[in-house]
Amino acid sequence: MNTPPQGSQEPTREPFIPALRFRVLTRAYDALLSLTLDEERHKRALIEQAAITPGHAVLDLGCGTGTLTRMIKTAHPAASVTGLDLDPEALGIARRKAADAGLDLAFVQGSATAPPLEPGSFDRVLTSLMLHHLRREQKQQALGAAWSLLRPGGELHVADWGRPQDSLMKLAFLPVRILDGFAPTRDNVRGNLPTLLRDAGFADVAETRNARTVYGTLTHLRARRPA
């Protein structure tokens, strides 16, 4: 049985932006991304980038409905995989998807900014399309938390919206900014995520991939907690 590293398991009451902003749309999230974003292709690229090996403990930070969590475990069955999210409805969907697929996954309710997990207990932290929901100070807290959760030498792998390559990608990103808020997405559109990673203490920060999508530029980043 895959069990998460133990910390305080009491869920936080921190307010959050649900998937697609409105709770009534949470159940449509998977279908929408599958139809419009080719979500699995981008997530496969993130998983391949993470170079997970047997025995690794892996955290999907802000796992939402658990698509990335499920894909990590399917690709690396000998890894221990945990998903963390604040939204109980999204976690319910994630747990059902894992059960339907017969996958041994642990899901924990908690905030990315103050995760109820043991520090230094993961070899890899992955996060996809979560950071753009957070205001600047929350991004800083979440990245600091990711640094703390990693073992020395562990790696953080991020897929999220980045600086648009051109005016067309800037226009494509506008509906996301309207839906999720101009303040939370400001650092994304300005290309500030690498700087925020370095400020959180990460080394070897690199943008590894920039993909044009119907929602704007999807950026992949890699960073390491120094040994």
Buried (B, 14 or more C-beta within 10 A) or exposed (E): EBEBBEBEEEBBEEEBBBBBBEEEEBBEBBEEBEEEBBBEEBBBBBBEBBEBEEEBBBBBBBBBBBBBBBBBBEBBEEBBBBBBBBBEBBBBBBBEBBEEEEBEBBBBBBBBBBBBBBBEBBBBBBBBBBBBBBBEEBBBBBBBBBBBBBBEEBBBBBBBBBBBBEEEBBEBBBEBBEBBBEEBBBBBBEBBBBEBBBBBBBEEBEBBBBBBBEBBBBBBBBBBBEE
